[in-house]
Amino acid sequence: MTCATRPRACRIRRTPPRTHNRTPSPADWDPMAALRGEDEAYALLYSGLDAEQQRTYDRLVAAGALPGEDQGRAAAH
């Protein structure tokens, strides 16, 4: 089949142009400090667990649903 026999199949699909929704990062933005802050917040989130919560957390880490203490957090997001 060619475009001559099936002109509808050969139409070019046009999509609207993509716009950028990101704002530029400020010049003083430190991505490593941002990651450290995320790690600190993550550690705080899982601190102070009672025994049952700690067991549940340990099971989720063992199952791979949550990153462990020595793993990077980026893979979990």
C-alpha positions as CSV (number, residue, x, y, z in Angstrom):
1,M,0.0,0.0,0.0
2,T,1.2,3.5,-0.8
3,C,0.1,7.0,0.0
4,A,-1.5,7.1,-3.4
5,T,-3.9,4.2,-2.5
6,R,-4.3,5.1,1.1
7,P,-3.9,8.9,1.6
8,R,-5.5,8.9,5.0
9,A,-2.8,6.5,6.4
10,C,0.0,8.9,5.2
11,R,-1.2,12.1,6.9
12,I,1.4,13.7,9.0
13,R,0.3,14.0,12.6
14,R,1.1,17.3,14.0
15,T,1.5,17.8,17.7
16,P,1.6,21.1,19.5
17,P,5.0,22.4,20.5
18,R,6.2,21.4,24.0
19,T,6.6,24.2,26.5
20,H,9.1,24.2,29.3
21,N,7.5,24.3,32.7
22,R,10.8,24.4,34.6
23,T,12.1,27.5,36.0
24,P,15.8,28.0,35.8
25,S,17.7,27.1,38.9
26,P,19.1,30.0,40.9
27,A,22.9,30.5,40.6
28,D,23.5,29.7,44.2
29,W,21.6,26.4,44.1
30,D,23.6,23.5,45.4
31,P,22.3,20.1,44.2
32,M,24.5,18.1,46.7
33,A,23.1,20.1,49.6
34,A,19.6,19.5,48.3
35,L,20.3,15.7,48.3
36,R,21.8,15.8,51.7
37,G,18.7,17.6,52.9
38,E,16.5,14.9,51.4
39,D,18.6,12.2,53.1
40,E,18.2,14.0,56.4
41,A,14.5,14.3,56.0
42,Y,14.3,10.6,55.0
43,A,16.3,9.6,58.1
44,L,14.0,11.7,60.3
45,L,10.9,10.2,58.7
46,Y,12.0,6.7,59.8
47,S,13.5,7.6,63.2
48,G,11.7,6.9,66.4
49,L,9.8,3.9,65.1
50,D,8.3,1.5,67.7
51,A,9.1,-2.2,67.6
52,E,6.3,-3.2,65.3
53,Q,6.9,-0.2,62.9
54,Q,10.6,-1.1,62.8
55,R,9.8,-4.7,61.9
56,T,7.6,-3.5,59.1
57,Y,10.2,-1.1,57.9
58,D,12.8,-3.9,58.0
59,R,10.5,-6.1,55.9
60,L,10.0,-3.4,53.3
61,V,13.7,-2.8,53.0
62,A,14.3,-6.6,52.7
63,A,11.6,-6.8,50.0
64,G,13.2,-3.9,48.1
65,A,10.2,-1.6,48.5
66,L,12.3,0.9,50.5
67,P,16.0,1.6,50.2
68,G,18.3,0.5,53.0
69,E,20.5,2.7,55.0
70,D,23.5,2.3,52.7
71,Q,21.6,2.6,49.4
72,G,21.0,5.8,47.6
73,R,17.6,7.3,47.8
74,A,17.4,8.4,44.2
75,A,16.7,4.8,43.1
76,A,13.6,4.7,45.3
77,H,12.0,7.8,43.9
